[in-house]
Amino acid sequence: MEIIRKVHSMGEISSQILAARRTIGFVPTMGSLHDGHLALVRRMKQLSDVVVVSIFVNPAQFGPDEDYREYPRQLTRDTDLLIAEGVDYVFSPEPDEIYPEGPATYVEVEDLSTRLEGASRPGHFRGVTTVVMKLLQIVRPTLAAFGQKDAQQAVIVRRMIDNLFLGTELLILPIVRDEDDVALSSRNANLSSGERRSARAIYRGLFAARAAVEAGERDPEAVVRAAREVVEAEEVLRVDYLELVDGELLRPVPAVEGRMLLVAAVYAGSTRLLDNVEISV
Ligand code: PAF
């Protein structure tokens, strides 16, 4: 496995791979890899000739009061994991490679980027779409994989790829959960053991709401309430948002029908956790 630090080197490698008519499978990450990332890597191994994983903690997607500096960085551990998975290239540039000095260009998907996570974290998705666009331009993957845990990110990246005719095929893989059903996330490492125990209520709440729909509940507010009650029973949890939204446009649904997402952002102490379930009627 090779670790690539420079944009021009990664570009040259991709050109050679594509000229040899081989396919590139790409997994963009911010490192601190867990089994959720590795599930994406394994799928890319099955589906493509060459696998590229990027590890880049993207400053543009962190707000001024967020944890950019404290975000865990474990390049040696991460690269060991990726060697074991048979990854071909890790692209891990410094921030000034991706954001050179001088006037900057940003990519933004309007409307979708200001809802849910975007309302709580202004500018976050502009940072995500900008870096994903840059990475897709550099790596030029045939196929790129993202996780369903960041459901809104997946919807927004899909929209960007479609709107800009990027041609990369997008693969969204299901949430990977730990044995206690908590969705895997790099931020779980920040939880105390008590917070971790309470965090299980997020999953329980979401699935209680889904069970309510399966049992015939058709009032969107009652569905959300069913989840909220379970989550709020835990003292250390604080709901930032919990909404039943349309799976494409991410708008609150007026009726329980079609393909919906029940999405949650919940603070466990000072750690913000995301989770979601799909509900289809
Ligand atoms: O999901 C992530 O880890 C990041 O948002 C991504 C897609 C790697 C962009 O920095």
Residues whose N, C-alpha, C, O or C-beta is under 5 A from the ligand:
A	BS01	PAF	P28 T29 M30 F56 N58 V128 V131
